[in-house]
Amino acid sequence: MSARDVVIIAGYFGRCPLGGYGWQVLHYLLGFEELGFEAYFYEDTELVSDCFDPVTRCVPAPCDRGVETLARFFRIHGFGKRWHFWDVISGRHFGLAQSDFQEVLERARLVVTLAAVTRVPRTPRAVRVFIDLDPGYTQFRCQQGDAALQTLLLEHKQHFTIGELIGSRECLVPTSGFNWKPTRQPIVTRLWAAPLPPPDAPFTTVGRWHEARRDVVTAGDRYGWSKRQQWHCFLQLPRRVPYRFALAMDVAKYPEDVDLLRSHGWDVVDPFTVSADPFRYRDFIWSSAGEFTTAKDLNIRLRTGWFSDRSACYLAAGRPVVTQSTGFECILPTGEGLFAVSSLDEAAEALQAIHRDFLRHRTAAQEVARTWFEANRVLRELLRVL
């Protein structure tokens, strides 16, 4: 690689300015910078036009709040002039001037597309890499004839997925004619270093509660995309372990679920209060003892090997993670700091073990993050197989 080759990361942040999306794209930008690239971020509203405002809770909404959040977050981390956002509907451009971004496109040697949400304009020299962030769902969409997705994928030379078992004998997801290579989401672990949590800190998580519209139906089977049904398997957990639990999830749309969770000892937190600012999102993780969370039925039953970048951030912060098995335990070390569970009993045993020796599991969690998720390691491996 020559000095300061340009890489463009195409992602999803300004349209939905939530903390998890912000950190996700920043880790890619900083990771490539650490490898010597000159990194830029690009986003537009052509493929996914609706923008979400986490303050007003409106969708569709103007893109202004999202762009403001993006600009502030990137400026703090040294990317003040390294991004371009194009609102196709209004014709407005933000960040780097359109003419200057055109020059970046001409210079780019690598384009990394994070999920099928943004298409980078023509680049004369760049190698294009697609990274699937929704394993299983993406592949079944291709199998079931999503022409727009297939066209987008064919524009890329290489295809990676964070469903690290896809294409292996262990996984039942169809490859749909693409050679999916395994990768995982990079984390800049130094940004997550945190002191010990308060003694009464809860186990927490952040995410979506229910979204049935994205279920995969194939050959008479339905594979759930949302996590709601999985949470019902663990309702008794607060009564089994000496920890409190808080879910920053959009459960409020389902009052009967809120009542059910609270009656079993779960606290429910407004997810948008937590996630509307990337630093508030990080503070929420830092204020936690660790993460207990579930996985999508699709990833569990089809054994995709998926593991959440949010969970990796908990690990980097020294917060142990207990999560449902998706096959990731075939790849990542478990049993100290990180636990893959398939039942209420296994979850209770894991949390009891953490409670007996929290400092050991905190150290182990940080080691898993540094060894398996450090951004420059993950991205160096990605570049090696291009």
Buried (B, 14 or more C-beta within 10 A) or exposed (E): EEEEBBBBBBBBBBBBBBBBBBBBBBBBBBBBBBBEBBBBBBBBBBBBEEBBBBEEEEEEBBBBBBBEBBBBBBEEBEBEEBBBBBBEBEEBBBBBEEEEBEEBBEBBBBBBBBBBBBBBBEBEEBBBBBBBBBBBBBBBBBBEEBEEBBEBBEEBEBBBBBBBBBBBEBBBBBBBEBEBBBBBBBBBBEBBEBEEBEEEBBBBBBBBBBBEEBBBEEEEEEBBBBBBEBBEBBBEBBEBBEBBBBBBBBBBEBEEBBEBBEEBBBBBBEBBEBBBBBEEBBBBBBBBBBBBBBBBBBBBBBBBBBBBBBBBBBBBBBBBBBBBBBBBBBBBEBEBBBBBBEEBEBBBBBBEBBBEEBEBBBBBBBBBBBEBBBBBBBBBBBBEEE
